[in-house]
């Protein structure tokens, strides 16, 4: 979280590549929390590999989730983090 900005944007960075490349994954703390709430709703009934096999995530649900995250973030960032999160 970048506390120097009023909206408190959220960043992530992969470790292990010898350097940190921070990627903004949400334009604000509020948008991040709303995106997590959407992810939680999407995850219902898919909390473990057995459940996911019984209730796989279809393309329409995946696309709708990514569009919602994009909308929550005012279409100002890539949804690659959120897409990777769906891959588990």
Secondary structure as UniProt FT lines:
FT   TURN            3..4
FT   TURN            6..7
FT   STRAND          10..12
FT   STRAND          23..26
FT   HELIX           29..43
FT   TURN            44..45
FT   HELIX           49..54
FT   HELIX           59..72
FT   TURN            73..75
FT   HELIX           80..87
//
